[in-house]
């Protein structure tokens, strides 16, 4: 009885191994997920793909605004919190907004204290800073 069970287990393992090897060699759908088919491309065919959109990602800017905790001190309307409300901040221009994020002590809005952390400029890549500024420009 033990020999028969051992033979069945070994046979099943051998069949499984054989199927796995065949699936890896053939360019067919692999039921074991051990390979990824590589699509073939014709380099002589013209590129008809759409260009990648460039420019700031407003949704990512909003995510940064929330994720960095900006909303803990700034409202997106004109209401005051710890810091001034940000509605209409886009009227100051991108350079002024960028400067306020990178060096918040440079210009302090009247009626507020210099409490903004000085590290946001170091925490953001240039593209993320562009995204955040694009989001702030949407606030009315």
LUMLODREN-223072 format. One record per residue (C-alpha): residue in one letter; x, y, z. Coordinates in steps of 0.5 Angstrom, whole numbers. Layout:
# residues N
+--------+-------+-------+-------+
: residu :    xx :    yy :    zz :
+--------+-------+-------+-------+
:      A :     X :     Y :     Z :
...
+--------+-------+-------+-------+
This chain:
# residues 140
+--------+-------+-------+-------+
: residu :    xx :    yy :    zz :
+--------+-------+-------+-------+
:      X :     0 :     0 :     0 :
:      X :     6 :     5 :     2 :
:      X :     9 :     3 :    -5 :
:      X :     3 :     5 :    -9 :
:      X :     2 :    12 :    -5 :
:      X :     9 :    13 :    -6 :
:      X :     9 :    12 :   -14 :
:      X :     2 :    16 :   -14 :
:      X :     6 :    22 :   -11 :
:      X :    12 :    21 :   -15 :
:      X :     8 :    21 :   -22 :
:      X :     4 :    27 :   -20 :
:      X :    10 :    31 :   -19 :
:      X :    13 :    28 :   -25 :
:      X :     7 :    30 :   -29 :
:      X :     7 :    37 :   -26 :
:      X :    14 :    38 :   -27 :
:      X :    13 :    36 :   -34 :
:      X :     7 :    41 :   -35 :
:      X :    11 :    47 :   -32 :
:      X :    17 :    46 :   -37 :
:      X :    12 :    45 :   -43 :
:      X :     9 :    52 :   -41 :
:      X :    15 :    55 :   -40 :
:      X :    18 :    53 :   -47 :
:      X :    11 :    54 :   -51 :
:      X :     9 :    61 :   -52 :
:      X :     2 :    59 :   -50 :
:      X :    -2 :    61 :   -44 :
:      X :     1 :    59 :   -38 :
:      X :    -3 :    56 :   -33 :
:      X :     2 :    57 :   -27 :
:      X :     4 :    64 :   -28 :
:      X :    11 :    63 :   -29 :
:      X :    13 :    67 :   -35 :
:      X :    10 :    73 :   -38 :
:      X :     9 :    73 :   -46 :
:      X :    13 :    79 :   -49 :
:      X :     9 :    82 :   -55 :
:      X :    13 :    82 :   -61 :
:      X :    13 :    89 :   -64 :
:      X :    14 :    91 :   -72 :
:      X :    20 :    97 :   -71 :
:      X :    18 :    99 :   -78 :
:      X :    11 :   100 :   -77 :
:      X :     9 :   108 :   -75 :
:      X :     8 :   110 :   -68 :
:      X :     1 :   111 :   -68 :
:      X :     0 :   111 :   -60 :
:      X :    -2 :   118 :   -57 :
:      X :     3 :   122 :   -54 :
:      X :     4 :   122 :   -46 :
:      X :     0 :   128 :   -43 :
:      X :     5 :   132 :   -40 :
:      X :     4 :   138 :   -35 :
:      X :     2 :   138 :   -28 :
:      X :    -3 :   133 :   -25 :
:      X :    -8 :   136 :   -21 :
:      X :   -11 :   130 :   -18 :
:      X :    -4 :   128 :   -15 :
:      X :    -3 :   136 :   -13 :
:      X :   -10 :   135 :    -9 :
:      X :    -7 :   128 :    -6 :
:      X :    -1 :   132 :    -4 :
:      X :    -5 :   137 :    -1 :
:      X :    -9 :   132 :     4 :
:      X :    -3 :   127 :     5 :
:      X :     2 :   133 :     7 :
:      X :    -3 :   135 :    12 :
:      X :    -4 :   142 :     9 :
:      X :   -11 :   141 :    10 :
:      X :   -10 :   141 :    18 :
:      X :    -8 :   149 :    17 :
:      X :   -11 :   151 :    11 :
:      X :   -18 :   151 :     9 :
:      X :   -19 :   151 :     1 :
:      X :   -25 :   156 :     2 :
:      X :   -23 :   163 :     4 :
:      X :   -24 :   161 :    12 :
:      X :   -19 :   162 :    16 :
:      X :   -16 :   156 :    20 :
:      X :    -9 :   156 :    23 :
:      X :    -7 :   159 :    17 :
:      X :   -10 :   163 :    11 :
:      X :   -16 :   160 :     7 :
:      X :   -13 :   159 :     0 :
:      X :   -19 :   161 :    -4 :
:      X :   -16 :   165 :   -10 :
:      X :    -9 :   164 :    -8 :
:      X :    -8 :   163 :   -16 :
:      X :    -8 :   170 :   -17 :
:      X :    -1 :   171 :   -13 :
:      X :     2 :   167 :   -19 :
:      X :     5 :   160 :   -19 :
:      X :    12 :   163 :   -17 :
:      X :     9 :   166 :   -11 :
:      X :     6 :   160 :    -9 :
:      X :    12 :   156 :   -10 :
:      X :    16 :   161 :    -6 :
:      X :    11 :   160 :     0 :
:      X :    11 :   153 :     0 :
:      X :    19 :   153 :    -1 :
:      X :    21 :   158 :     4 :
:      X :    14 :   160 :     8 :
:      X :    18 :   165 :    13 :
:      X :    19 :   169 :     7 :
:      X :    12 :   173 :     7 :
:      X :     8 :   172 :    12 :
:      X :     0 :   174 :    11 :
:      X :    -2 :   179 :    16 :
:      X :    -6 :   177 :    22 :
:      X :    -2 :   170 :    22 :
:      X :     4 :   167 :    25 :
:      X :    10 :   164 :    22 :
:      X :     8 :   157 :    24 :
:      X :     8 :   153 :    17 :
:      X :    14 :   148 :    17 :
:      X :    20 :   149 :    13 :
:      X :    21 :   142 :    10 :
:      X :    15 :   142 :     5 :
:      X :    20 :   144 :    -1 :
:      X :    25 :   139 :     1 :
:      X :    19 :   133 :     1 :
:      X :    17 :   135 :    -6 :
:      X :    20 :   133 :   -12 :
:      X :    19 :   139 :   -17 :
:      X :    14 :   135 :   -21 :
:      X :    10 :   134 :   -15 :
:      X :    11 :   141 :   -13 :
:      X :     8 :   143 :   -20 :
:      X :     2 :   138 :   -18 :
:      X :     1 :   142 :   -12 :
:      X :     1 :   149 :   -15 :
:      X :    -4 :   147 :   -20 :
:      X :    -9 :   144 :   -15 :
:      X :    -8 :   151 :   -11 :
:      X :   -10 :   154 :   -18 :
:      X :   -16 :   151 :   -18 :
:      X :   -19 :   154 :   -11 :
:      X :   -24 :   159 :   -12 :
+--------+-------+-------+-------+
